[in-house]
Amino acid sequence: MTANQRAVPATILLVLTDEQEARNLSWALSTQYECIIVSSAAEALALVGTHPVDVIICDARLEDMSGTQCLFDFRTRQPYAIRFLCGLGTDSSEFADALHVAAVYEYLRKPLFPELVTLSLKRALEYREISREHRQLTHDLSRHQKSKAVAAASNPNQPSLQFDGLFFCSQAMHKICELAKRAATTDLPILIYGETGTGKELLARGIHYHSHRREQIFLAQNCGGVPAELLQSELFGHHRGAYTGALSDRLGLFSAADGGTVLLDEIEDMSVSLQANLLRFLQSGEVKPLGSDKTHYSDVRIIAVTNVPLDQLVEQGNFRQDLYYRLKGLEISIPPLRDRPEDIQLLAEHFAKQFSTSLGKSYAGIGHEALNILQQYPFPGNVRELENEIRRTVALAPSGQPITADRLSDTIINYRIKEPKQPIPTGESGTLKELTENLERSMVISALKRCHGNQSRAAEALGLSRVGLANKIKRYAIDIEIS
């Protein structure tokens, strides 16, 4: 249920040879739908590349092609368009062929009565929406089951944990997911903060599927780049005529997800006026569609997601303080991948196995040098960047061969090459012990800077234990708050 899916009314393509019949039907349907009229299969198929169509109503007999063949060709190009065949109904084999070849939804017997056609259209569009939601839920379930299977087959020497679609072995993510599991047992609104690509939506889905709402629907809405009026309609719905282009009633996400969960992504981009409406909904559960003077109530759990600290926006006056406190019934901050490098190997192997399976390739592992390079890279795009890197590498690597360092992208390899080399003392002054200590201190500071102060990662880069690095930091009085 994205903004693009709901921004315009459904488009009906009428492929009818009787011009008067087409005009009469179009006039009756145009109060709720956008209608396009053509009289031949060639005209209909010429529209495929330029006009997405929700429904096509086609005559069984056209001058240039049979209606069944036209619907079949349309099906191959726009498979999600609902197909109707209409005719006199004198030949039973005609509908049987259409059902088998073109997968028509219904055969409309002529003459076409607008009231009956309208009823069939409404039922068909509702069926398509239910089917879409079913596919999404089936996809989520399949992904969840595959994730469990991959986790079970992961490296036995590296204990892994899982929270729905999230995989990790770091203590930081373990704490985050344990908090999320406890949060799932409540009905508190949740605010999730994290950089782009850290897995905020996956965490939100995990919270939903661990809650008592798991049997109800989970819907997501991106608030970024959506005009305020359209976003208001997406969330609260509208009545016909509420604004220009509102040709029919629309159910908002808060009503559609009654009993379930709604994820509001990029909440920081929501307009100030809509923030007030969201605050009222969080306080009372009231839903008032645009253009309506009546309110109803909906029981929805809100999970808000942002990659911008909302407290900073509150200080700047760009976000309502009362809404911020209402949204952060419980606040969860996901650390970036560079702060939990121990997860890189686990995630890389998970993605490599997953993509190898989907591409029909044999998985042969990831080379030690390649893993070492991946663990040194800071991944500004976080888990999503790592996933894309592994996808590309698996796609290009021959089946049955391990992923080696030379198969990684230039961006990652060049980062390793460009790492600054440590200056070597000239030996012009100072004792050997003093020069050695200066070099050692310089190397420790450089490693901490490269790793943004992460001591575990710096210790690994230096070939030290975590305790060994801590001792050197203490010995040389190094400021660990290095960015």
N, C-alpha and C positions, 0 to 999 in steps of 0.2 A: 504494500500500500504506500507507494511512494508518491511524492508530489507530482511527478510526471504522469503517473498512472491516473491521477484524479483531477488533473488541472483542466481537462476539457471533457465534454459529454461524449458518450460512445458514438462512433462513426458507423453508419449503416450504408453499405453499398447496394444499390438496387440495380440489378441487371435484368431489365424487363423490356420486352419488345413492344408492348402496348404503351404508347406514350401517355395517354390519358390515365391509364391505371397507375403508372409510375408517379405521375403528378399528384393524383389523389392520395396515394399511400404516403408519399413524401410530405404532403401538407399535414396529414394526420400525425405523422411521427416526428415532425420537426419541432414540436413543442418540448420534446424530451431528448431528441437525438439530432446529430448532424447527419444529413442525408446527402448522398451523391448518386446521381442518376446517370446510367449509361444504357445503351441498347444492344451492345455486342460484346462477345467474349474478348475480342481484341482490345476494345476500350477498357474493359475491366482489368485485364492483365497488364495493360500499359500503366495502370495506376499503382501497381504493386510496389515499385521502387520508391515512389514519392509520397504515397498516402497510406499510413498504417490504418487498417480497417479492423473494427471489432466484430462486425457481422456482415455477411454477404447473403443476399436473397436473390436467387438466380432462377430464371425461366428454364424449364426442362428442355425446351427447344429454342435454340438461337439460330440465326441465319448462318453464322460462320463456324459453329461448333455446338456439340451437345452440351446441355447444362451440366451433366455429370462430368464431362471432360474438363469443362471450364472450372468447376469446383475442385477437381483433382489438381489441376495446375495451380490454382490459388492455394490449395492446401500445402503444396510443396514449398511455396514461397512465403506464405504467412500462415504457419501451422496453427497459431492460436486464434485465428479468426473463426467465428462460429458460422457454419455453413447451413443454409436452408435451400431446399429445392422446391420449386412450386410448379404445378401443372394441373391438368384436368383429372388426373388419377385414374385414367382408363386402362393403363398398362401397369400391372403390379410388378412386372420385372424391372420397370424403369426405376422404381424406388429401391428395389433390392440391389440393383447395380450401383446406384448412388450411395447406398449405405455401405456397400463393400468397398467400392473404389475411392469415393470421396469422403467417406465418414461424415455424412450429413447428420446434423442434429435432429432435423424434423422435416417432414414433407408437408408443405402447405398446399391444400387443395384450393383451386380457383373456383369462383372468384375470391379475391383476397379481401376479407373484411378487416378494416384497420383495427377494430377493437380486439379481434382474435390474434392478429399479428402482434399487436402491442403486448398482449398477455404472454405470447410465446417468447418475444424478445426479452421481456423482464425475467421470465423463468430461466432462459438460456444464459443471460448475463450473470444472474445470481449463481447458477451452476458453475460458470467459468470461474467466478471469484472463489467459490468454495473449493474448486479443483486446484486453483493456484495456491490457496492456503494449505491444502492437503499436500501438494508437492513440496512446499516449503518445509512443512513439519516432517515429511518423510525424509527430505534431504538432511534436516537437522539430526533426525534419529540415526540415519545411516552414517553420517559423519561422526556422531558420538560413538557408535558401535565400532567403526573402523579405527577411531582414535584409541579405543580400549584395546583393540587387537594389536595395534602397532606398539602401544605401551607395554603390552605383555611380552612382545618379542624384542624389546629394546635391550641394550647392552646390560647383561646381568651384573657386570662389574661396576656399573654406575647406577645406583638406585634412583629411580625416577618416580615422580608423583604426578597426579593428574587431577584437574578440576574442569570437568566437561571437556572443552576443546583446548584447554591450556596444559602444556607439558613443562615441567620444571624439575630441577633438583636443588636449586639454591634455597638457602634458609630464608632469604628475603621474600621470595615468592611463596614459600610454604606458609609464612606468617600471614601474608596477604590473603591467601586462599582459605586459611583457617578462619580468618576474620570474616571473609565472604560467606562461608558456610554458616557461621553463627548469625550473620545478618540475614541470611535467607530464611531463617526460622521466624523472623519478625515481619511486620508490615511497614517498617520504617522506610521513608524515601531514602535513596542512596545516591551520593554524589561520587563519581569515579573520575579521578584526575590522572592523566598520564600523557606522555609525549605521543605523537602520531606513530602508530605502528606497534604499540606495546601490548595490544590485545584487550583494549577496554571493552569492546562489544562482546568478545568471548567471555570475559569475566561476568558481564551483565547477564548473558544467556545462562551461564553456569548458576548464577544466583537464582534466576527464574526456575530452572529445572531442579534445583534443590529445595525449592519452597513448596508450600501447600498449594500454590497456584500452578504447579507444573502441568496439570491436565488442561489448563485453560491456555488461551492464545498469548503469544509474545509478539508484539508489533514494535517496529523501530521507525523513527522519523528523524531525518536530518534537518536541523533548524537553520543550517548555514545556506545563505544564498536564496532563500525562499521568501518572496514578498510577504509582508505581515498579514495582509488580507487572506492570501492563499493558505498560509500556515494556520491562521485562525480557523479556516474552513477544514483543513486537514485534521486538526485536533478536536474541534468542537462540532463540526458539521455545519450545514447550512440548509435553509429552505429555498425552494424554487423562487427566483426573482430577488434573492437577497443582494445580489450585485450583478453587474453586467457579465453575462456568460453563465450565470447559475440557472440552467434550464431545467434542472430537476433537483429533488431533495438529495442530500448526501449525508451519509452517516459518518461522523467523525471517529478518529481513532479511540478517543476516550470512551465512546459508547460501544464501538465494535470490540474493544478489549475488556469489556465489563467482566470482572472476576480474574483478569489476567494481569499482564505487565506491559507497560509502554516504556520504551527506551527513547530518550530525547538526546540525540547526538548534537554536538556543537551548540550546547545550550547558551553559550556566551553570545551567540549571534541573534538571540531572540529580542524582538523590539520591546521597548519599555512598556508600551500599552498592552502587549500580549503577556508580558511578565505579570502584570496585575491580574489578568484573567487566570493565568496558571496558578498564581498564589491563592486565588479564591477557590479554585478547584481542589488544590491540596488541602485547604482548610475545611471545605464542606462537601466535596465530591459533586458539586453542582455543575451540570453541563447545560449551557444555553446556546443552541445553534444560532448562527447568523440569520437574521430575518425572522426570528421566532420570539414571541413574548412569553413562552413557557420554558420552564426548566425541568430537568429530570436528574436523577442521581446515578452515578456509576462508581463501582468499586474497582479502582485501578491502582496498582502500585507503580510509582514513577521512579525510574532510574535515570539520572541525568549524567551525561558524559561530557567532559571538556578537556582540552589540552592547554587551557589558559587558567592560571590560578584565579578563581572567582573573587577571592578576597581583595586582590589587586584591582579588579574591575569595580568592586564596591567602593574602594577608596577613591577611585577616579570618577565615581558617580555614573558609571556606565552599566551598573547592575544593581537591582534593588537589594538592599541589605536584608529586609524581612524575607524575601524569596530565597536568598542565599542560605539563611539559617534554617528555613523550612526544608530546603532541598537536602542539606547536610544533616538529615536525621542520623546518618552514618556516613562518614567520608573515608574513601579508600584511595590511596595514591599508589599507582603501579610504578616501580622503579624502571628506568631505561635499561636496555640490554647491556650497555657498557658498564653498568654498576653491578651486574650479576653475570660475569663472563663464564662462570661455571655452567650456566645453562646453554651456552653456545654449542658445545659438542652434542648434547642431548637433542637440542632442537634441529641441528644440522642433520644428524642421523635420522631423526624422525621424518623430516621433510624429504631426505634422499630416498628413504624406503617408500614413502608415500608416492612420490613422483615416479620412481622406478616402476612401481606396481601399475600406476595409471597409464604409463607409457609402454607397458609390456616389456620392460627391460629387467635383466637380472641384476640384483644389487650386490656389489662387491666391496662395499665399505668406502670410507674416506681415509686417504693417506694421512700419516702422522704430520708431515710437513704442512699439508693443506689445512688440517685442523689447527695447527699452531698459528698459521697466518690468520685464519678466521678469528681466533681468540685474541689476537693482537689488534684487530681492526675495531674501531669504536662504534660502528654501525649507527650513524645518525638517523637512519630510517628504522632502527630497532628491529623487532622480529619480522616485520613485513619485508624489510630490505634483505634480511638473511634468507627468508623464504624465497624471494625472487631470485637471489643469487644461486641458491641450490637448485631451483627449478631450471634455470638457464644451464647450469653446469650438467645436470642430469640429462637434459634434452640433447646436449651436444656430445656427451661422452658415449663411447661405444658400449653396447650391452655387455655386462659381465666384467667390465674393467673398473677398478677403483677410481674414485675422484682424486686426482693428483693436483698439486699446487699450480702446475702450468695451465690447468683448465679453469682456474678462477679468473674473474674479470680483472681488467687492467686497473680499475679503481682500487680494488683491494690489494693487488700485488704492488702497485706503485706506492701505495701508502706505506707498505713495509719497506720499500726501497728508499723512500724519502725520509725515513726516520733519521733524525740527526745523529751523527756519529759522535762519540764522546771525545772531547779534546784530550790529547796525550801530553802530559807535562814534558817540557823540554829538558828538565833536569838542570837548569842553570842555577837554581838556588834551592836550598832545603835539603834535608836528609832523605834517604830512600823511603824511610818510614813515613815522613811527612808528605812526600809526593804520593805515595800509595794511598794514604788516608784521604788526601784531597781528591784523587781520582775516584776512590770508592764513594765518597760523599757526593761528588758530582753525578756519578752514575745513579745513585739512589734517588737524588732529586729529579734527575731527568726522567727516570722510570715513573716516579709518582706523578709528574706533570703529564706524561703521555697517557697515563691511566686515570687522569682526573682525580687523583688522591685515593683511588681504590687500592688498598694495600695488598689484598689477595692477588689481584691481577698484576700489580707491580712485582710482588715476590716471585710469581711464576715467570715473568719476563726476565728477571735477574737470576733465575735458577736457585732461589732461596726458599726456605720454608717461611711460613707466615710469622713464626716466632723469631726466626733469624733476621727478617727484615725489621721487625719491631725493635729488636736489640740495636740494630744499626741506626734506626731513627732516633732512639734514645741516646746512643753513644755520641752521635754527631749533632744532637740538639736540632733536628730538622723539623721545621714547621709542617705538620701533616695536613694543614688546611690549604693544600695546593690545588688550584683549579687549572 
